[in-house]
Amino acid sequence: MIGQYSLYEWLIFFYIYSFFGWIFESVYVSLRKKRWVNRGFLLGPFLPIYGGGAVMMLFVSEPFKSNLILTYFAGAVGATLLELVTGMVMESIFKVRYWDYSDRKYNYKGYICLKSAVLWGFFTIAMNQAVHPALLRLLAAVPALPLHVVFGIVSVFLVFDIISSVKEALDLRDMLEKMESLREEMLRLRRRADVVIACLDDSWREFVENNPAADKAGEIYKGLEFRYNMLRQRVSELDILNDVQKEDLAELKEWFSTVFRQLERFRSEKLHQGRRRRLKNRILGNPTMTSVRYRFSLEALREKLRESRDENGRED
């Protein structure tokens, strides 16, 4: 026994509340977005943060069930700590946040906020006073054998779902790392090109100062093409280049070729259709997903997937 329930019973509660949480989140977000959105980290109809939160609220509030005030604070603190630890661990592994409270008042690093903590407390009271007793009555009416069978099927499904979802989340992390690495290389190349062009044309420094360069990958790419063409034009207009300028131009030419090849290879890579669909569901199904480290790359990928979704919608 763990508290007042066995491990088997706690797992059943976790499954059920994860499913209810998925229904609530998916319906809520879908109504706001005016289209169906499959919410959550997993592929299946489960949101473990809700299941874990419900189990945590029931466990920590059990000694205080007769006192609503203590029940409230026990649930608010327990569920908030679970949300904080889960958010920190997931970001440390996957480099993205699947929820972000940074735009809300009194938040802590975007993982938790006062509003959600207050709601967790009220949810704890509702769980103990109404929701959980009703669930216990419902489960008591279900024969043991069918319940065991469903429990086994759901357990197997969840294990495979978790393995698959973790793998896809790691794939997304690796993709963002590659995109960010390429973006940083393009930024370095753009800065180097500005220096070389400024040596060939004094007016270029003023142009760069009056036209701040954007940091989005698409705009960096266009800026690189513009600078590359400018270099070719300046070289063709000059009759004599000193040795230092020749060396810089030769090195820049090699850098341009290397980065452009990497960029085109990355842009031309075709994901397997199933993997592309799952990636789209993972990113677009979590509209609050953010990444402190890969912010620009994640936004670029999200924008690309939105364009793909809109194009498919128009074709349909």
C-alpha positions as CSV (number, residue, x, y, z in Angstrom):
1,M,0.0,0.0,0.0
2,I,1.1,3.5,-0.8
3,G,-1.0,5.8,1.4
4,Q,-4.6,4.6,1.3
5,Y,-4.3,2.8,-2.1
6,S,-2.3,0.1,-3.7
7,L,0.1,0.8,-6.6
8,Y,-2.4,-0.8,-9.0
9,E,-5.1,1.6,-7.9
10,W,-2.8,4.6,-8.1
11,L,-1.9,3.6,-11.7
12,I,-5.6,3.3,-12.6
13,F,-6.2,6.8,-11.2
14,F,-3.2,8.1,-13.1
15,Y,-4.5,6.6,-16.4
16,I,-8.0,8.0,-15.9
17,Y,-7.0,11.5,-14.9
18,S,-4.4,11.7,-17.7
19,F,-7.2,10.8,-20.2
20,F,-9.6,13.4,-18.6
21,G,-6.8,16.0,-18.7
22,W,-6.2,15.3,-22.4
23,I,-9.9,15.7,-23.2
24,F,-10.0,19.0,-21.2
25,E,-6.8,20.5,-22.8
26,S,-7.6,19.4,-26.3
27,V,-11.1,20.7,-26.3
28,Y,-10.1,23.9,-24.6
29,V,-7.2,24.6,-27.0
30,S,-9.3,23.5,-30.1
31,L,-12.1,25.9,-29.2
32,R,-9.6,28.7,-28.9
33,K,-7.8,27.8,-32.2
34,K,-11.0,27.0,-34.0
35,R,-9.6,23.7,-35.2
36,W,-8.8,20.3,-33.7
37,V,-5.6,20.3,-31.7
38,N,-4.2,17.1,-30.2
39,R,-2.6,18.4,-27.0
40,G,0.3,16.9,-25.0
41,F,3.7,15.2,-25.1
42,L,2.4,11.8,-26.0
43,L,0.8,10.6,-29.2
44,G,-2.1,9.0,-27.6
45,P,-5.0,10.5,-25.6
46,F,-3.2,11.1,-22.4
47,L,-1.7,14.1,-20.6
48,P,0.6,12.7,-17.9
49,I,1.0,16.1,-16.2
50,Y,-2.7,16.0,-15.3
51,G,-2.6,12.4,-14.2
52,G,0.5,13.0,-12.1
53,G,-1.0,16.2,-10.7
54,A,-4.2,14.5,-9.8
55,V,-2.4,11.6,-8.0
56,M,-0.1,14.2,-6.3
57,M,-3.1,16.2,-5.1
58,L,-4.9,13.1,-3.7
59,F,-1.7,11.8,-2.0
60,V,-0.5,14.9,-0.3
61,S,-4.0,16.0,0.8
62,E,-5.1,12.7,2.2
63,P,-4.1,13.5,5.8
64,F,-6.0,16.8,5.7
65,K,-9.3,15.7,4.0
66,S,-11.3,16.9,7.0
67,N,-9.8,20.4,6.7
68,L,-10.6,22.3,3.5
69,I,-8.0,25.0,4.1
70,L,-5.1,22.5,4.7
71,T,-6.4,20.4,1.8
72,Y,-6.2,23.5,-0.4
73,F,-2.6,24.4,0.5
74,A,-1.4,20.8,0.4
75,G,-2.7,20.3,-3.1
76,A,-1.5,23.7,-4.4
77,V,2.0,23.2,-3.1
78,G,2.3,19.5,-4.1
79,A,1.0,20.0,-7.6
80,T,3.0,23.1,-8.2
81,L,6.2,21.4,-7.1
82,L,5.4,18.5,-9.5
83,E,4.8,21.0,-12.4
84,L,8.1,22.8,-11.6
85,V,10.2,19.6,-11.4
86,T,8.6,18.1,-14.5
87,G,9.1,21.3,-16.5
88,M,12.7,21.6,-15.5
89,V,13.6,18.0,-16.2
90,M,11.9,18.0,-19.6
91,E,13.6,21.2,-20.7
92,S,17.0,19.9,-19.5
93,I,16.5,16.7,-21.7
94,F,14.6,18.0,-24.7
95,K,15.7,21.6,-24.7
96,V,12.1,22.9,-25.2
97,R,9.3,23.8,-22.8
98,Y,5.9,22.2,-23.5
99,W,4.2,24.9,-21.4
100,D,5.4,28.4,-20.6
101,Y,4.0,30.8,-18.1
102,S,6.5,33.6,-18.8
103,D,3.8,36.0,-20.0
104,R,1.8,35.6,-16.7
105,K,2.4,37.6,-13.5
106,Y,4.3,36.1,-10.6
107,N,5.8,33.2,-12.5
108,Y,9.1,31.4,-11.8
109,K,11.2,31.1,-14.9
110,G,8.1,30.2,-16.9
111,Y,7.7,26.8,-15.2
112,I,5.1,27.7,-12.7
113,C,3.0,30.8,-11.8
114,L,0.7,32.0,-9.0
115,K,-2.5,31.6,-11.1
116,S,-1.9,28.0,-11.8
117,A,-0.9,27.3,-8.2
118,V,-4.1,28.9,-7.0
119,L,-6.1,26.8,-9.4
120,W,-4.3,23.6,-8.3
121,G,-5.6,24.2,-4.8
122,F,-9.2,24.6,-5.9
123,F,-8.8,21.5,-8.1
124,T,-7.6,19.6,-5.0
125,I,-10.7,20.4,-3.1
126,A,-12.9,19.5,-6.0
127,M,-11.1,16.2,-6.4
128,N,-11.5,15.2,-2.8
129,Q,-15.1,16.4,-2.4
130,A,-16.7,15.4,-5.7
131,V,-14.6,14.1,-8.6
132,H,-12.7,11.3,-6.9
133,P,-15.6,9.9,-4.8
134,A,-17.6,9.7,-8.0
135,L,-14.8,7.9,-9.8
136,L,-14.5,5.4,-6.9
137,R,-18.2,4.6,-7.1
138,L,-17.8,4.1,-10.9
139,L,-14.8,1.8,-10.5
140,A,-16.6,-0.2,-7.8
141,A,-19.4,-1.0,-10.3
142,V,-16.9,-2.4,-12.9
143,P,-16.1,-6.1,-12.7
144,A,-12.5,-6.9,-11.7
145,L,-11.6,-9.0,-14.8
146,P,-12.6,-6.4,-17.5
147,L,-10.8,-3.7,-15.4
148,H,-7.6,-5.8,-15.3
149,V,-7.8,-6.4,-19.0
150,V,-8.2,-2.7,-19.9
151,F,-5.5,-1.9,-17.4
152,G,-3.1,-4.3,-19.1
153,I,-3.9,-3.0,-22.6
154,V,-3.5,0.7,-21.6
155,S,-0.2,-0.1,-19.8
156,V,1.3,-1.7,-22.9
157,F,0.0,1.1,-25.1
158,L,1.5,3.8,-22.8
159,V,4.9,2.1,-22.6
160,F,5.2,2.1,-26.4
161,D,3.8,5.6,-26.6
162,I,6.3,6.9,-24.1
163,I,9.2,5.3,-25.9
164,S,8.1,6.6,-29.3
165,S,7.3,10.1,-27.9
166,V,10.7,10.4,-26.2
167,K,12.5,9.3,-29.4
168,E,10.6,11.9,-31.4
169,A,11.2,14.6,-28.8
170,L,15.0,13.8,-29.0
171,D,14.8,13.9,-32.8
172,L,13.2,17.4,-32.5
173,R,16.0,18.4,-30.1
174,D,18.7,17.2,-32.6
175,M,16.9,19.0,-35.5
176,L,16.8,22.2,-33.5
177,E,20.5,21.8,-32.6
178,K,21.4,21.4,-36.3
179,M,19.3,24.4,-37.3
180,E,20.8,26.6,-34.6
181,S,24.3,25.6,-35.5
182,L,23.7,26.5,-39.1
183,R,22.1,29.7,-38.1
184,E,25.1,30.7,-36.0
185,E,27.5,29.8,-38.8
186,M,25.5,32.0,-41.1
187,L,25.6,34.9,-38.6
188,R,29.3,34.6,-38.4
189,L,29.6,34.5,-42.1
190,R,27.4,37.6,-42.5
191,R,29.5,39.6,-40.0
192,R,32.7,38.6,-41.8
193,A,31.3,39.5,-45.1
194,D,30.3,42.9,-43.8
195,V,33.9,43.5,-42.7
196,V,35.4,42.5,-46.1
197,I,32.9,44.5,-48.1
198,A,33.5,47.6,-45.9
199,C,37.2,47.3,-46.7
200,L,36.3,47.4,-50.4
201,D,33.6,50.1,-50.1
202,D,33.6,52.7,-47.3
203,S,29.8,53.3,-47.8
204,W,29.0,49.7,-46.8
205,R,29.7,50.4,-43.1
206,E,27.1,53.2,-43.1
207,F,24.6,50.9,-44.9
208,V,25.1,48.2,-42.2
209,E,24.7,50.7,-39.4
210,N,21.5,52.0,-40.8
211,N,20.0,48.6,-41.7
212,P,20.1,46.3,-38.6
213,A,20.4,42.7,-39.7
214,A,17.6,40.4,-38.5
215,D,18.4,37.2,-36.7
216,K,15.7,34.9,-38.3
217,A,17.2,32.1,-40.5
218,G,15.3,33.1,-43.6
219,E,16.3,36.7,-43.4
220,I,19.9,35.7,-42.7
221,Y,19.9,33.5,-45.7
222,K,18.6,36.4,-47.9
223,G,21.2,38.7,-46.4
224,L,24.0,36.3,-47.2
225,E,22.9,36.1,-50.8
226,F,22.8,39.8,-51.0
227,R,26.3,40.2,-49.5
228,Y,27.7,37.4,-51.7
229,N,26.4,39.2,-54.8
230,M,27.8,42.5,-53.5
231,L,31.2,40.9,-53.1
232,R,31.2,39.6,-56.6
233,Q,30.2,43.0,-57.9
234,R,32.9,44.8,-55.9
235,V,35.6,42.4,-57.0
236,S,34.6,42.8,-60.7
237,E,34.8,46.6,-60.3
238,L,38.3,46.6,-58.7
239,D,41.4,46.3,-60.9
240,I,43.9,45.5,-58.2
241,L,43.5,43.7,-54.9
242,N,46.2,43.4,-52.3
243,D,47.3,40.1,-50.9
244,V,45.3,40.4,-47.7
245,Q,42.1,41.2,-49.6
246,K,42.7,38.3,-52.0
247,E,43.2,36.0,-49.0
248,D,40.0,37.2,-47.3
249,L,38.0,36.9,-50.5
250,A,39.2,33.3,-51.1
251,E,38.4,32.3,-47.5
252,L,35.0,33.9,-47.7
253,K,34.2,32.2,-51.0
254,E,35.0,28.9,-49.4
255,W,32.8,29.7,-46.4
256,F,29.9,30.8,-48.6
257,S,30.1,27.6,-50.6
258,T,30.3,25.4,-47.5
259,V,27.4,27.1,-45.7
260,F,25.2,27.3,-48.8
261,R,25.7,23.6,-49.4
262,Q,24.8,22.8,-45.8
263,L,21.8,25.0,-45.9
264,E,20.5,23.6,-49.2
265,R,21.1,20.0,-48.0
266,F,19.1,20.7,-44.9
267,R,16.3,22.5,-46.8
268,S,16.1,19.7,-49.3
269,E,15.9,16.9,-46.9
270,K,12.6,15.1,-47.0
271,L,11.2,13.7,-43.9
272,H,9.3,10.5,-44.0
273,Q,5.6,11.4,-44.3
274,G,4.7,9.7,-41.0
275,R,7.5,11.4,-39.2
276,R,6.6,14.8,-40.7
277,R,3.0,14.4,-39.5
278,R,4.1,13.5,-36.0
279,L,6.5,16.4,-35.9
280,K,3.7,18.7,-37.0
281,N,1.4,17.4,-34.3
282,R,4.1,17.7,-31.6
283,I,4.9,21.4,-32.4
284,L,1.5,22.7,-33.6
285,G,-0.3,20.7,-30.9
286,N,1.7,22.5,-28.2
287,P,1.2,26.2,-29.1
288,T,2.9,27.2,-25.8
289,M,6.0,25.3,-26.6
290,T,9.1,27.5,-26.3
291,S,12.9,27.1,-26.3
292,V,15.2,29.5,-24.6
293,R,18.2,28.1,-26.4
294,Y,16.7,27.4,-29.8
295,R,14.1,30.2,-30.0
296,F,14.7,31.3,-33.5
297,S,15.1,27.8,-34.9
298,L,11.9,26.5,-33.2
299,E,9.9,29.5,-34.5
300,A,11.2,29.0,-38.0
301,L,10.2,25.3,-37.9
302,R,6.8,26.2,-36.5
303,E,6.3,28.7,-39.2
304,K,7.3,26.2,-41.9
305,L,4.9,23.6,-40.5
306,R,2.0,26.1,-40.4
307,E,2.6,27.0,-44.0
308,S,2.6,23.3,-44.9
309,R,-0.6,22.8,-43.0
310,D,-2.3,25.8,-44.6
311,E,-1.2,24.6,-48.1
312,N,-2.6,21.1,-47.5
313,G,-5.8,22.7,-46.2
314,R,-6.2,24.8,-49.4
315,E,-5.5,21.7,-51.5
316,D,-8.2,19.8,-49.7
